[in-house]
């Protein structure tokens, strides 16, 4: 066991941090969100620097790809890092340019970047299907949650090999955990800093034990999410490890959202404050794959071999 | 990062599992039930001697004191496998996990020679004399006095919540050698044989499992100066350093996960495991057990690397409390009135979970420490 980042991981994250500082962050995210746009420029920078190939590299791998997804999400990178860095490489599929949509046949609904994506990957009962998308296949859905959403109905789909569906779902679960982790950490850090700086009744907000305990519990949830997610990636996203990570992380997400907004008060509800950039996007992550309830039930299926009624 | 045990530790785990399958096959049906009953304690006396003979009671101690010189992970794997079976070592885990190591680190040569071998053989029980009626979590307020009288000390005072004192041979006791105003700086550790005249043990019946607590009354108890561990007035340091890993020393999540598996079997037989609501509760409880496991592993990794203990242990401990509570609540929710039957899975887990956030430092104290030491929030 070794819970420390390796030299390779540190170097990878440093390089990615430098790239993201130039091409992502709250300011860039606000500009793109105003237009509902995908960040093609960021994607091509990441591609050129090799970050889209990390999953299959000999000196890196799935865990490093998860660390990268986490960091891209923390920096509000307006791309689709989960399909690009995790799901497509795990299925041995090429990573096309532009957004890719992941969809679950059992949990239909609007999808992130559905209007702009030209490729869709759907999890069926056993096999995945891929489909080319055209603008006519998508119906945009107005939304306040930070991502451009659309309902998509693809016309032609091509089935992949048997068993691909489970692999896709497992890596997708690990992916939403990594995204959530990056965004939760930033929302939490911002809130802790606020609790230290803001004075009420002549003392720092963060000196009230009622709030300290809630922040402390949130930190436990955050760390639990972190290490379950990394461990699931290390184990190759087995059905159980990925479901467990998602069940825990999505419950943490629910709690973190409430606590960060309660503690930052009215200012945290404004557009000028940055908190919502992370907390609203988190809700899009929360809803994928059927959400918390589905993740928890998937734990039971994988652990005790029971299907849902 | 690497989330797998070494080959040697994995091989040790499988040896151990095979050994436990054989040794616990007879006479041990309490793996999911209560800790602390007389039947349990008696079983553990025989069992720990078998373990000791195998070299697995104190594998992490240095060889010169009856240990196997093994690393932190092997020691932890041992603890985890024991808790997965409901901890058949009974009260012994305290001796081997921290009483022994404290003696090794702070004891005199004579103390080590006389006190360590019986622990390594599994022949003695120790109990922990920390809490007092006026000082539980707030140890700095403890009042039991140890007054010097020539070469001896005279102990007077009262301890409470002392698990296993009714069975134990020795008590690892904190007493005040300085003034109350000195707070933590006036406390010393005494290694007190419980058969010393003036020691009286009174049982307090608890309802958490079959466990009982005890009070310890000390009336003019005369002990020789050789019972003092380390320097006078430096007891707080010894306790702080020795107990740094005690927070995660008992991997309670392993037992909670065992109970959860048992409950899943019960629910399957009752036709409940396909119910979506029941499934959600099981998924949540399993995730909480797994999070506790991985957070504890993180602390053990630190220990294996011989780093100074960090406050991460408090997060791990808080996660263990959450896991135990979730499984306890689930047990009552899914089993209904069946859970009320004595020694049913639900009964044992629920009653156990009531004590989870109280024993070994309250849940709220862990949260205070996280706030102060990890989040660096300002003092109230």
Boltz contact constraints between the chains, C-beta under 6 A:
constraints:
  - contact:
      token1: [A, 1]
      token2: [B, 297]
      max_distance: 6.0
  - contact:
      token1: [A, 1]
      token2: [B, 301]
      max_distance: 6.0
  - contact:
      token1: [A, 2]
      token2: [B, 1]
      max_distance: 6.0
  - contact:
      token1: [A, 2]
      token2: [B, 2]
      max_distance: 6.0
  - contact:
      token1: [A, 3]
      token2: [B, 298]
      max_distance: 6.0
  - contact:
      token1: [A, 3]
      token2: [B, 301]
      max_distance: 6.0
  - contact:
      token1: [A, 192]
      token2: [B, 375]
      max_distance: 6.0
  - contact:
      token1: [A, 204]
      token2: [B, 378]
      max_distance: 6.0
  - contact:
      token1: [A, 206]
      token2: [B, 377]
      max_distance: 6.0
  - contact:
      token1: [A, 206]
      token2: [B, 378]
      max_distance: 6.0
  - contact:
      token1: [A, 207]
      token2: [B, 378]
      max_distance: 6.0
  - contact:
      token1: [A, 207]
      token2: [B, 380]
      max_distance: 6.0
  - contact:
      token1: [A, 209]
      token2: [B, 380]
      max_distance: 6.0
  - contact:
      token1: [A, 212]
      token2: [B, 371]
      max_distance: 6.0
  - contact:
      token1: [A, 212]
      token2: [B, 377]
      max_distance: 6.0
  - contact:
      token1: [A, 213]
      token2: [B, 367]
      max_distance: 6.0
  - contact:
      token1: [A, 215]
      token2: [B, 375]
      max_distance: 6.0
  - contact:
      token1: [A, 216]
      token2: [B, 367]
      max_distance: 6.0
  - contact:
      token1: [A, 216]
      token2: [B, 370]
      max_distance: 6.0
  - contact:
      token1: [A, 216]
      token2: [B, 371]
      max_distance: 6.0
  - contact:
      token1: [A, 219]
      token2: [B, 370]
      max_distance: 6.0
  - contact:
      token1: [A, 220]
      token2: [B, 315]
      max_distance: 6.0
  - contact:
      token1: [A, 220]
      token2: [B, 318]
      max_distance: 6.0
  - contact:
      token1: [A, 220]
      token2: [B, 319]
      max_distance: 6.0
  - contact:
      token1: [A, 223]
      token2: [B, 315]
      max_distance: 6.0
  - contact:
      token1: [A, 224]
      token2: [B, 291]
      max_distance: 6.0
  - contact:
      token1: [A, 224]
      token2: [B, 295]
      max_distance: 6.0
  - contact:
      token1: [A, 224]
      token2: [B, 319]
      max_distance: 6.0
  - contact:
      token1: [A, 227]
      token2: [B, 294]
      max_distance: 6.0
  - contact:
      token1: [A, 228]
      token2: [B, 291]
      max_distance: 6.0
  - contact:
      token1: [A, 228]
      token2: [B, 294]
      max_distance: 6.0
  - contact:
      token1: [A, 231]
      token2: [B, 3]
      max_distance: 6.0
  - contact:
      token1: [A, 231]
      token2: [B, 294]
      max_distance: 6.0
  - contact:
      token1: [A, 234]
      token2: [B, 3]
      max_distance: 6.0
  - contact:
      token1: [A, 244]
      token2: [B, 287]
      max_distance: 6.0
  - contact:
      token1: [A, 244]
      token2: [B, 290]
      max_distance: 6.0
  - contact:
      token1: [A, 247]
      token2: [B, 283]
      max_distance: 6.0
  - contact:
      token1: [A, 247]
      token2: [B, 287]
      max_distance: 6.0
  - contact:
      token1: [A, 248]
      token2: [B, 287]
      max_distance: 6.0
  - contact:
      token1: [A, 248]
      token2: [B, 291]
      max_distance: 6.0
  - contact:
      token1: [A, 293]
      token2: [B, 280]
      max_distance: 6.0
  - contact:
      token1: [A, 296]
      token2: [B, 280]
      max_distance: 6.0
  - contact:
      token1: [A, 296]
      token2: [B, 283]
      max_distance: 6.0
  - contact:
      token1: [A, 296]
      token2: [B, 284]
      max_distance: 6.0
  - contact:
      token1: [A, 297]
      token2: [B, 279]
      max_distance: 6.0
  - contact:
      token1: [A, 297]
      token2: [B, 283]
      max_distance: 6.0
  - contact:
      token1: [A, 299]
      token2: [B, 283]
      max_distance: 6.0
  - contact:
      token1: [A, 299]
      token2: [B, 286]
      max_distance: 6.0
  - contact:
      token1: [A, 300]
      token2: [B, 279]
      max_distance: 6.0
  - contact:
      token1: [A, 300]
      token2: [B, 282]
      max_distance: 6.0
  - contact:
      token1: [A, 300]
      token2: [B, 283]
      max_distance: 6.0
  - contact:
      token1: [A, 303]
      token2: [B, 286]
      max_distance: 6.0
  - contact:
      token1: [A, 304]
      token2: [B, 264]
      max_distance: 6.0
  - contact:
      token1: [A, 306]
      token2: [B, 273]
      max_distance: 6.0
  - contact:
      token1: [A, 309]
      token2: [B, 274]
      max_distance: 6.0
